Amino acid sequence: MIAIPLDSQSCTTVSKLYGNAPFFALLDEESGAFKVIENEEISKGPKIGAFLKKSGANSTVFYHMGEGVYKGCDEALVSVYTCFQEKLTLEEIFQGFKNSSLTMLDETNYVELLVSGESSNNCQCGCKK
């Protein structure tokens, strides 16, 4: 399952928020079907990775994400992909996974690819990096 942050329960595009997004779509990478869950770890930074893993996600896509949230996902073994700040739809994300066109973050590129969404580009999740 791919976790995608959403602005509302009925939204079908990736949210610019990540840890503060009120909902996540859990998208089945085989069928394209999805269900929406409430973000139980809203505003809790690095803890969101464990929540998503517990919810069945093995990967996630972000518009904005700070380093603390990324590291929390990495520790929870949730792969992180960037949408390069494009408001992709769930269908576009599904197609991106099917044709392997999304870029996955790893230890060699995450510093370069993360964009926290804060004007100062400093993480605001409380991770004390």
C-alpha atoms as an extended CHARMM CRD file, in Angstrom:
* protein
*
       129  EXT
         1         1  MET       CA              0.0000000000        0.0000000000        0.0000000000  PROA      1               0.0000000000
         2         2  ILE       CA              1.0960000000        3.5280000000       -0.7980000000  PROA      2               0.0000000000
         3         3  ALA       CA              0.2250000000        6.2350000000        1.7540000000  PROA      3               0.0000000000
         4         4  ILE       CA             -0.6770000000        9.6030000000        0.2090000000  PROA      4               0.0000000000
         5         5  PRO       CA             -1.5120000000       12.6440000000        2.3790000000  PROA      5               0.0000000000
         6         6  LEU       CA             -4.8840000000       14.2410000000        1.6490000000  PROA      6               0.0000000000
         7         7  ASP       CA             -6.4810000000       17.5660000000        2.6130000000  PROA      7               0.0000000000
         8         8  SER       CA             -9.9360000000       16.0330000000        3.0610000000  PROA      8               0.0000000000
         9         9  GLN       CA            -11.6350000000       12.6630000000        3.0510000000  PROA      9               0.0000000000
        10        10  SER       CA            -12.9660000000       13.2490000000       -0.4700000000  PROA      10              0.0000000000
        11        11  CYS       CA             -9.7800000000       14.7430000000       -1.9540000000  PROA      11              0.0000000000
        12        12  THR       CA             -8.0080000000       12.8280000000       -4.7340000000  PROA      12              0.0000000000
        13        13  THR       CA             -4.7860000000       14.8740000000       -5.0260000000  PROA      13              0.0000000000
        14        14  VAL       CA             -1.6790000000       14.7940000000       -2.8480000000  PROA      14              0.0000000000
        15        15  SER       CA             -1.7290000000       17.3650000000       -0.0560000000  PROA      15              0.0000000000
        16        16  LYS       CA              1.0240000000       19.9630000000        0.2250000000  PROA      16              0.0000000000
        17        17  LEU       CA              1.0080000000       19.0580000000        3.9150000000  PROA      17              0.0000000000
        18        18  TYR       CA              2.4070000000       15.7780000000        5.1540000000  PROA      18              0.0000000000
        19        19  GLY       CA              2.4560000000       15.3480000000        8.9200000000  PROA      19              0.0000000000
        20        20  ASN       CA             -0.3140000000       17.9120000000        9.2640000000  PROA      20              0.0000000000
        21        21  ALA       CA             -2.5300000000       16.3770000000        6.5790000000  PROA      21              0.0000000000
        22        22  PRO       CA             -5.7710000000       15.2400000000        8.2480000000  PROA      22              0.0000000000
        23        23  PHE       CA             -6.1330000000       12.1090000000        6.0810000000  PROA      23              0.0000000000
        24        24  PHE       CA             -4.1380000000        9.5750000000        4.0920000000  PROA      24              0.0000000000
        25        25  ALA       CA             -5.2110000000        7.5250000000        1.1100000000  PROA      25              0.0000000000
        26        26  LEU       CA             -3.9300000000        3.9640000000        1.2420000000  PROA      26              0.0000000000
        27        27  LEU       CA             -3.5510000000        3.1020000000       -2.4280000000  PROA      27              0.0000000000
        28        28  ASP       CA             -3.2020000000       -0.5020000000       -3.5430000000  PROA      28              0.0000000000
        29        29  GLU       CA             -0.2650000000       -0.5370000000       -5.9620000000  PROA      29              0.0000000000
        30        30  GLU       CA             -1.6750000000       -3.5910000000       -7.7790000000  PROA      30              0.0000000000
        31        31  SER       CA             -5.2930000000       -2.5210000000       -8.3960000000  PROA      31              0.0000000000
        32        32  GLY       CA             -5.3500000000        1.2590000000       -7.9260000000  PROA      32              0.0000000000
        33        33  ALA       CA             -8.1560000000        0.9260000000       -5.3690000000  PROA      33              0.0000000000
        34        34  PHE       CA             -7.7900000000        3.0420000000       -2.2530000000  PROA      34              0.0000000000
        35        35  LYS       CA             -9.3010000000        3.6840000000        1.1430000000  PROA      35              0.0000000000
        36        36  VAL       CA             -8.9980000000        6.8470000000        3.2110000000  PROA      36              0.0000000000
        37        37  ILE       CA             -7.8890000000        6.8080000000        6.8440000000  PROA      37              0.0000000000
        38        38  GLU       CA             -7.6470000000        9.5670000000        9.4250000000  PROA      38              0.0000000000
        39        39  ASN       CA             -4.1310000000       10.7120000000       10.3200000000  PROA      39              0.0000000000
        40        40  GLU       CA             -3.9230000000        9.5620000000       13.9510000000  PROA      40              0.0000000000
        41        41  GLU       CA             -0.4290000000       11.0470000000       14.3380000000  PROA      41              0.0000000000
        42        42  ILE       CA             -1.1900000000       14.5320000000       12.9910000000  PROA      42              0.0000000000
        43        43  SER       CA              1.5690000000       17.0120000000       13.9150000000  PROA      43              0.0000000000
        44        44  LYS       CA              3.6850000000       14.3060000000       15.5930000000  PROA      44              0.0000000000
        45        45  GLY       CA              6.5510000000       14.3770000000       13.1020000000  PROA      45              0.0000000000
        46        46  PRO       CA              8.6970000000       11.2350000000       13.0490000000  PROA      46              0.0000000000
        47        47  LYS       CA              5.9700000000        9.0720000000       14.6540000000  PROA      47              0.0000000000
        48        48  ILE       CA              3.9780000000        9.1170000000       11.4360000000  PROA      48              0.0000000000
        49        49  GLY       CA              6.1920000000        6.4570000000        9.8150000000  PROA      49              0.0000000000
        50        50  ALA       CA              5.2760000000        3.8280000000       12.4150000000  PROA      50              0.0000000000
        51        51  PHE       CA              1.5880000000        4.8010000000       12.1440000000  PROA      51              0.0000000000
        52        52  LEU       CA              1.6310000000        4.3590000000        8.3570000000  PROA      52              0.0000000000
        53        53  LYS       CA              3.4420000000        1.0240000000        8.6160000000  PROA      53              0.0000000000
        54        54  LYS       CA              0.8850000000       -0.1780000000       11.1880000000  PROA      54              0.0000000000
        55        55  SER       CA             -1.8540000000        0.9570000000        8.7900000000  PROA      55              0.0000000000
        56        56  GLY       CA             -0.4680000000       -1.2930000000        6.0480000000  PROA      56              0.0000000000
        57        57  ALA       CA              1.6530000000        1.1510000000        4.0250000000  PROA      57              0.0000000000
        58        58  ASN       CA              5.0610000000        0.1190000000        2.7320000000  PROA      58              0.0000000000
        59        59  SER       CA              5.6680000000        3.3590000000        0.8150000000  PROA      59              0.0000000000
        60        60  THR       CA              4.5410000000        6.9750000000        0.7410000000  PROA      60              0.0000000000
        61        61  VAL       CA              4.5660000000       10.0170000000       -1.5430000000  PROA      61              0.0000000000
        62        62  PHE       CA              5.1240000000       13.5960000000       -0.3860000000  PROA      62              0.0000000000
        63        63  TYR       CA              4.7800000000       17.1550000000       -1.6540000000  PROA      63              0.0000000000
        64        64  HSD       CA              6.4820000000       18.6950000000        1.4090000000  PROA      64              0.0000000000
        65        65  MET       CA              8.3220000000       16.6500000000        4.0370000000  PROA      65              0.0000000000
        66        66  GLY       CA             10.9070000000       17.5110000000        6.6750000000  PROA      66              0.0000000000
        67        67  GLU       CA             13.9590000000       15.4670000000        7.5960000000  PROA      67              0.0000000000
        68        68  GLY       CA             12.5240000000       14.1920000000       10.8830000000  PROA      68              0.0000000000
        69        69  VAL       CA              9.4450000000       12.7670000000        9.1780000000  PROA      69              0.0000000000
        70        70  TYR       CA             11.6040000000       11.2200000000        6.4480000000  PROA      70              0.0000000000
        71        71  LYS       CA             13.8440000000        9.5420000000        9.0340000000  PROA      71              0.0000000000
        72        72  GLY       CA             10.7820000000        8.2730000000       10.9220000000  PROA      72              0.0000000000
        73        73  CYS       CA              9.4750000000        6.6820000000        7.7180000000  PROA      73              0.0000000000
        74        74  ASP       CA             12.8980000000        5.2310000000        6.9580000000  PROA      74              0.0000000000
        75        75  GLU       CA             13.1420000000        3.6950000000       10.4500000000  PROA      75              0.0000000000
        76        76  ALA       CA              9.6530000000        2.1970000000       10.0280000000  PROA      76              0.0000000000
        77        77  LEU       CA             10.7390000000        0.7050000000        6.6590000000  PROA      77              0.0000000000
        78        78  VAL       CA              8.3080000000        2.8700000000        4.6990000000  PROA      78              0.0000000000
        79        79  SER       CA              9.8850000000        3.8630000000        1.3640000000  PROA      79              0.0000000000
        80        80  VAL       CA              9.5330000000        7.5710000000        0.5610000000  PROA      80              0.0000000000
        81        81  TYR       CA              8.9300000000        9.0020000000       -2.9280000000  PROA      81              0.0000000000
        82        82  THR       CA              8.8060000000       12.6230000000       -4.0500000000  PROA      82              0.0000000000
        83        83  CYS       CA              6.2410000000       14.1180000000       -6.4100000000  PROA      83              0.0000000000
        84        84  PHE       CA              8.6230000000       17.0530000000       -7.0400000000  PROA      84              0.0000000000
        85        85  GLN       CA              6.0110000000       19.5120000000       -5.7260000000  PROA      85              0.0000000000
        86        86  GLU       CA              3.3970000000       18.6290000000       -8.3270000000  PROA      86              0.0000000000
        87        87  LYS       CA             -0.2350000000       18.2400000000       -7.2340000000  PROA      87              0.0000000000
        88        88  LEU       CA             -0.5160000000       14.6860000000       -8.5150000000  PROA      88              0.0000000000
        89        89  THR       CA             -3.8180000000       12.8160000000       -8.4340000000  PROA      89              0.0000000000
        90        90  LEU       CA             -4.1200000000        9.3710000000       -6.9020000000  PROA      90              0.0000000000
        91        91  GLU       CA             -4.4160000000        7.9660000000      -10.4360000000  PROA      91              0.0000000000
        92        92  GLU       CA             -1.1920000000        9.7270000000      -11.5050000000  PROA      92              0.0000000000
        93        93  ILE       CA              0.5930000000        8.3360000000       -8.4380000000  PROA      93              0.0000000000
        94        94  PHE       CA             -0.7540000000        4.8480000000       -9.1970000000  PROA      94              0.0000000000
        95        95  GLN       CA              0.5160000000        5.1240000000      -12.7880000000  PROA      95              0.0000000000
        96        96  GLY       CA              3.8580000000        6.4600000000      -11.5270000000  PROA      96              0.0000000000
        97        97  PHE       CA              4.3110000000        3.3650000000       -9.3880000000  PROA      97              0.0000000000
        98        98  LYS       CA              3.2370000000        1.0510000000      -12.2110000000  PROA      98              0.0000000000
        99        99  ASN       CA              5.7710000000        2.5030000000      -14.6480000000  PROA      99              0.0000000000
       100       100  SER       CA              8.4800000000        3.1960000000      -12.0050000000  PROA      100             0.0000000000
       101       101  SER       CA              8.6300000000        6.9080000000      -12.8260000000  PROA      101             0.0000000000
       102       102  LEU       CA              8.5320000000        8.2270000000       -9.2400000000  PROA      102             0.0000000000
       103       103  THR       CA             11.8350000000        9.0070000000       -7.5080000000  PROA      103             0.0000000000
       104       104  MET       CA             12.5600000000        7.1900000000       -4.2470000000  PROA      104             0.0000000000
       105       105  LEU       CA             14.5820000000        8.9010000000       -1.5540000000  PROA      105             0.0000000000
       106       106  ASP       CA             17.5810000000        7.1750000000        0.0190000000  PROA      106             0.0000000000
       107       107  GLU       CA             20.6650000000        8.1330000000        2.0030000000  PROA      107             0.0000000000
       108       108  THR       CA             22.3870000000        9.4980000000       -1.1160000000  PROA      108             0.0000000000
       109       109  ASN       CA             19.6580000000       11.9370000000       -2.1960000000  PROA      109             0.0000000000
       110       110  TYR       CA             17.2350000000       12.7080000000        0.6440000000  PROA      110             0.0000000000
       111       111  VAL       CA             18.9060000000       15.9400000000        1.7640000000  PROA      111             0.0000000000
       112       112  GLU       CA             18.6990000000       17.2810000000       -1.7860000000  PROA      112             0.0000000000
       113       113  LEU       CA             15.0950000000       16.1290000000       -2.4370000000  PROA      113             0.0000000000
       114       114  LEU       CA             13.3500000000       16.9810000000        0.8460000000  PROA      114             0.0000000000
       115       115  VAL       CA             11.3920000000       20.2390000000        0.9510000000  PROA      115             0.0000000000
       116       116  SER       CA              9.9400000000       20.9280000000        4.3860000000  PROA      116             0.0000000000
       117       117  GLY       CA              7.3310000000       23.4520000000        3.3020000000  PROA      117             0.0000000000
       118       118  GLU       CA              8.5820000000       26.0110000000        5.7950000000  PROA      118             0.0000000000
       119       119  SER       CA              9.8890000000       29.2720000000        4.3820000000  PROA      119             0.0000000000
       120       120  SER       CA             13.1710000000       28.7290000000        6.2190000000  PROA      120             0.0000000000
       121       121  ASN       CA             13.2520000000       25.0780000000        5.0220000000  PROA      121             0.0000000000
       122       122  ASN       CA             13.8990000000       24.0370000000        8.6230000000  PROA      122             0.0000000000
       123       123  CYS       CA             12.0850000000       21.0100000000        9.9590000000  PROA      123             0.0000000000
       124       124  GLN       CA              9.2590000000       21.9490000000       12.3210000000  PROA      124             0.0000000000
       125       125  CYS       CA              8.3000000000       18.4490000000       13.4800000000  PROA      125             0.0000000000
       126       126  GLY       CA             10.0080000000       18.5330000000       16.8600000000  PROA      126             0.0000000000
       127       127  CYS       CA             12.6910000000       15.9770000000       15.9610000000  PROA      127             0.0000000000
       128       128  LYS       CA             15.4760000000       18.2240000000       17.3420000000  PROA      128             0.0000000000
       129       129  LYS       CA             17.7620000000       17.4850000000       14.4070000000  PROA      129             0.0000000000
